[in-house]
Amino acid sequence: MGKALEAVRAYGDFHGLTAGDAERLGKDSPFQKAVFRDGVLSVDYEGCYIDVEPFLDAVAKLLGPGGWGKLDVIDQLEWTLTRYSVQDGAWSARSVHGDQAVERTRDTAGV
């Protein structure tokens, strides 16, 4: 049963934040690892299902003009990839089957 719960991988970068923004976001972050450097907050997670939407709401409010971000969440049980994009005070999500993401990468790499 424990293996079934460790079904999610998530990683992303958010550009255009301040150190203070990153500190505020860290208080309620669902991610295991967060590193802020040169105006970019990078996050990483592997484990049970997490709700990333409250974090994305907070990021969208804090990003300054020209700021943007992305977060990829891989559901390893359902084999889906959801790309969250954050820009202009809002976020959006698009999900694809894991094979679609792998095939697109293979095709553009020339393999």
N, C-alpha and C positions, 0 to 999 in steps of 0.2 A: 504494500500500500504506500509506503514512503516514496518509492520511486515514481509512482504515478503523480504525486504532488509536485515533484521537481520537474515541472513540465514547461517552464518558461525561461527564455533568455531575452534580455532587453539591453540595448545599448544605444546611446545617442549623444549628440553634441548640440549645444545651444550657444549661439554667437550673439554678442552685443549686450551682455550682462555686466554689472559691476560686481566687485567683491562683496559688497553689502547685499546685493540681490542673491548671490550664490549662498551666502550665509543664511539668509531668510528661507530660501528654498530648501536648504539642508535640514531644517528643523522638521519638516513634514515629508521628506523625501522617502519614497518606497524603495529606493535603490541601495544596494549594499556598498557601492563605491561611487564617490563623486569627487572629481578633481577640477579645480578652477585654475586656469592659467591663461594669461593674455586675453582676457575678455571672453573666454570660452569655457562653459561648464560641460564636462564630459561625465556621463553616467553609465553604470554597468550593473547588471543584475542577472542572477541565475538561481532559480528555486521555484517555490510555489507560485500560484497565480497571484498577481498584484493588480490593483486598480491604479492605472497611470493617469487617468483623466483629471483628478483633482490637481495633480502636479502640473499637468499641461495647462490647466486653467490659470494656475499661479504664474507659470512661465510667460504665458501670453500677456498677462497684465504687466509684467516687469520688463519685457523686452523693449528697448528703445527704438527710435526710428532706424530703419535699416537692419534691425536685429532679426534673426531667423534661427530655426532649429529643426532637428529631425530626431525621431526616436523610432527604432525598429524593434518590434516585439515579435518574437518567434514562439508560437505555440507548438511545442514538439509532439504533443499528442494528436492534435487536429492537423498538424503539418501545414500551418498557415503563417504567413508573414504579414504583419500590419505595419505600415509606414505611417507614422504620425508626423505631420508637418505643422510648424508653428511660425506664423508671420502676421504682422499688422494687427496684433491684438486678438487673434483667434487661432484655433487649430483645426485641422481636418485629418481624416483617417482614410486609408485605402488598404484593403486586405486582398491578398492573392494567395493561391495555393502555393505551397513551398516549391513544387516542381516548376511552376511558372518563373519564380525568382531565380532558381538554379539554371533553368534553360536559357533565360535572358542573359545571365552572366556568361554561360558557356558560349553562346552565340557571339557575344561582343568580344570575347577573349580570343576567338578564332580557333577554339579547340574542336 
